[in-house]
Amino acid sequence: MKRFNKAVKYGVVLAATVAAPAFATGSGGIDVSGAVALIGGITAAVTAVGAAKLAPAATSVAFKWVKGAIFS
């Protein structure tokens, strides 16, 4: 049964690999410039949120290390 499952898995992967190029034909692909521009526009906001979440965590860890160094 394990061999059969392995054969089915390889067969599915092979079929997907062979079938995928059929969808790649066309006039050049999908235009993703709008999505790229949108992601580029929110980069500053995502960076600010990341810094706002990371700063308290880093402060907490630093405080824990200093406290451990003092009271050990």
Rosetta constraint file for C-alpha pairs under 8 A:
AtomPair CA 1 CA 5 HARMONIC 6.26 0.50
AtomPair CA 2 CA 6 HARMONIC 6.14 0.50
AtomPair CA 3 CA 7 HARMONIC 6.06 0.50
AtomPair CA 4 CA 8 HARMONIC 6.12 0.50
AtomPair CA 5 CA 9 HARMONIC 6.12 0.50
AtomPair CA 6 CA 10 HARMONIC 6.22 0.50
AtomPair CA 7 CA 11 HARMONIC 6.00 0.50
AtomPair CA 8 CA 12 HARMONIC 6.12 0.50
AtomPair CA 9 CA 13 HARMONIC 6.27 0.50
AtomPair CA 10 CA 14 HARMONIC 6.01 0.50
AtomPair CA 11 CA 15 HARMONIC 6.04 0.50
AtomPair CA 12 CA 16 HARMONIC 6.08 0.50
AtomPair CA 13 CA 17 HARMONIC 6.09 0.50
AtomPair CA 14 CA 18 HARMONIC 6.16 0.50
AtomPair CA 15 CA 19 HARMONIC 5.97 0.50
AtomPair CA 16 CA 20 HARMONIC 5.90 0.50
AtomPair CA 17 CA 21 HARMONIC 7.64 0.50
AtomPair CA 19 CA 23 HARMONIC 7.66 0.50
AtomPair CA 20 CA 24 HARMONIC 7.07 0.50
AtomPair CA 21 CA 25 HARMONIC 7.19 0.50
AtomPair CA 24 CA 29 HARMONIC 7.35 0.50
AtomPair CA 25 CA 29 HARMONIC 7.96 0.50
AtomPair CA 32 CA 36 HARMONIC 6.27 0.50
AtomPair CA 33 CA 37 HARMONIC 6.08 0.50
AtomPair CA 34 CA 38 HARMONIC 6.20 0.50
AtomPair CA 35 CA 39 HARMONIC 6.19 0.50
AtomPair CA 36 CA 40 HARMONIC 6.08 0.50
AtomPair CA 37 CA 41 HARMONIC 6.13 0.50
AtomPair CA 38 CA 42 HARMONIC 6.58 0.50
AtomPair CA 39 CA 43 HARMONIC 6.39 0.50
AtomPair CA 42 CA 46 HARMONIC 6.23 0.50
AtomPair CA 43 CA 47 HARMONIC 6.12 0.50
AtomPair CA 44 CA 48 HARMONIC 6.17 0.50
AtomPair CA 45 CA 49 HARMONIC 6.27 0.50
AtomPair CA 46 CA 50 HARMONIC 6.13 0.50
AtomPair CA 47 CA 51 HARMONIC 6.15 0.50
AtomPair CA 48 CA 52 HARMONIC 6.09 0.50
AtomPair CA 49 CA 53 HARMONIC 6.23 0.50
AtomPair CA 50 CA 54 HARMONIC 6.01 0.50
AtomPair CA 51 CA 55 HARMONIC 5.87 0.50
AtomPair CA 52 CA 56 HARMONIC 7.26 0.50
AtomPair CA 53 CA 57 HARMONIC 6.86 0.50
AtomPair CA 54 CA 58 HARMONIC 6.07 0.50
AtomPair CA 55 CA 59 HARMONIC 6.10 0.50
AtomPair CA 56 CA 60 HARMONIC 6.04 0.50
AtomPair CA 57 CA 61 HARMONIC 6.28 0.50
AtomPair CA 58 CA 62 HARMONIC 6.09 0.50
AtomPair CA 59 CA 63 HARMONIC 6.05 0.50
AtomPair CA 60 CA 64 HARMONIC 6.16 0.50
AtomPair CA 61 CA 65 HARMONIC 6.24 0.50
AtomPair CA 62 CA 66 HARMONIC 6.20 0.50
AtomPair CA 63 CA 67 HARMONIC 5.99 0.50
AtomPair CA 64 CA 68 HARMONIC 6.02 0.50
AtomPair CA 65 CA 69 HARMONIC 6.13 0.50
AtomPair CA 66 CA 70 HARMONIC 6.20 0.50
AtomPair CA 67 CA 71 HARMONIC 6.11 0.50
AtomPair CA 68 CA 72 HARMONIC 5.64 0.50
